[in-house]
Amino acid sequence: MNKKKLITFGIVGIFAMALVSAALIINSFTFEVGVSEPFTVQYAVLGDAGDYSYEVHGDCDSEGIAWFSSGETSVPTGNMFPGESRMLCVKMDNAGQSQIAYTITSEVTTGLGNSVECAAAFPEETLTGFVPGEDTITDGKVFTVPGDAPAVDGCEVVVSVARG
């Protein structure tokens, strides 16, 4: 029995020392912090079927572009013929002070026909870059329907912007 009491007192002693050393903290503070979204993103589609032309339709930095926000509307672009092109523009405003990397991707999600055929008609693209702190930039790309694209209808292309 004495060995058991000795072990018990030893364990209790170790716990007592742990409590005393934990109680020696003399000062601390807690602060609450979070992360806000620095980007405000807007989109525009330039051109009206046919062959896109910088001289006629301008570029992503041109005056008078009708910008819209995500979820605001679906762009009624209508059908295009093989070989025709339009310009997709993205405007990003960085409210933060640090430069942040971005990736713009286009992805075919659905089509009334075969979504594989929609992907053949509207190839997926990726653009990358950086938005300087407290600045607004535009980026964009002319997309052209390939000459061998199948006839499809109702294709949905989702354009998304990711940061970091």
N, C-alpha and C positions, 0 to 999 in steps of 0.2 A: 504493500500500500504506500509506503513512503516514496517509492520511485514515481508512482502516479501523481502524488501530490507535488513532488519536485518538478515534474514535467509540466503540470498544470500551472504552478506558480511561474515557471520560466516563460510559458506561452503568454500568460497574463502580463508579465513584465514587458515582453516584447510589444504587445498591443498598447500598453500604457506609454512606452517610449514613442511609439508611432503617433499616438494621439497628441502627446506633448509637442513633438517636433512639427506636426501639422498645425498646431495652434500658435506657432511662432510667427505666422504670417502677420506682418504689422500694417500692411497697407495694400490695397488693390483697387482697381476700378474696372468698370464694364462700359463699353460703348456699343451703340447700335449703328450698323452700317449696311448698305445694300449696293446693288449695281443697277444703274439705269441704262436703258437702251439709248445709245448715242446716235443711231442712224434714223433719219426720216427719209423714206424712199418713195420716189414717184417714177411713173413710166409714161412713155409715149411711143406711138408707132407712126412713122413718117412714110408718106407715099400712098398711092391709091391704085395699087396693082400696076401693071406695066413694068417698065424698067425703072428702078429707082435711080434718081440723078441728084447729086449734091447741088448742082446748079439750079435745078428746079425746086427741089424739096428741102434743101438746106441740110444741116447736120444737127447733132444733138445740142449744140450751143447756139443755134439760131434763135432769133427773136420770134415771139408769137406762137410757140409750141403749146399745144393743149396737153398739159401734164395731168395725170390722174393718179390717185393713190390706190394701193392694193385693196381689193374688196369693194372699191367704189363702183366699179363697172367692169364688164367684160368688153374687150375691144371688138367692135363689130367690123372685122377686117374683110369679111366676105371671102369668096373663093378666089384663088389665084390660078393662073395657068403655068405649066412648066416653063422655066426660064425667067419668070417674073420675080421681082424682088421688092422688098421694103426694108426700112431701117427701124430697128428696135432700139430705143434709147432708155437709159436708166439714170436718174438724177439722185445722188446721195448727199445728204447734209449730215455732217458729223458735228454734233453738239459738244463732244468731248474735246479735251485739249491735246490728246495723243493721236498720232497717226494710227489708223487701223486698217488692216488688210481686209479685202472683200473678195467674194467669188460670186459671179452671176452665172446661173445655169438655166438652160432651157431643157424641158423634159416633156415628151409627148405622153399624156396620161390616158386619153381615151380617143375613140373614133367610132362613128356609126358603122364603119366597115371594120377592117382588121387594123388593130393599133400598130402592128408591125408595118403595114402599108403607110400609115400616118407617119411613123418614124422615118420611113424612106422618103416621104414627101417633105418632111420638115426635120432635117438632121439636128440632133442635139448639139448644143454649143456650150462652151465654158469660157468666161472671161475673168481675169484676175487683175488686181491692182491694189492701190492704197489710197485712202482718203485722208488728207492731212487734217490735223486737229483744227477745230473751229473753222471748217471750210466746206464748200459745196463743190462737187465735181459731177461731170456727166461722162458716161461711157456708153458705148453702143456698137452695134454691128449690123451691117447689111446682111439680110438673109435672102437667099435665092432658092426657089423651088428647083430641084434638079431637073434637067431635061428629060430624064427617064423616069420621073416620079409617076407612080400609079394614080389613076383617078380615084380620089377618096373624098368623103364628105364628113363634116362634123368633127374634124380633128381638134383636139384640145391640147394646147401647148402651155405649160405652166412655166413662167419665168420667176425665178426666186433669187434673192440676194441673201448671202450668208456673210457674216463678219468673222474675223479672226483667222 
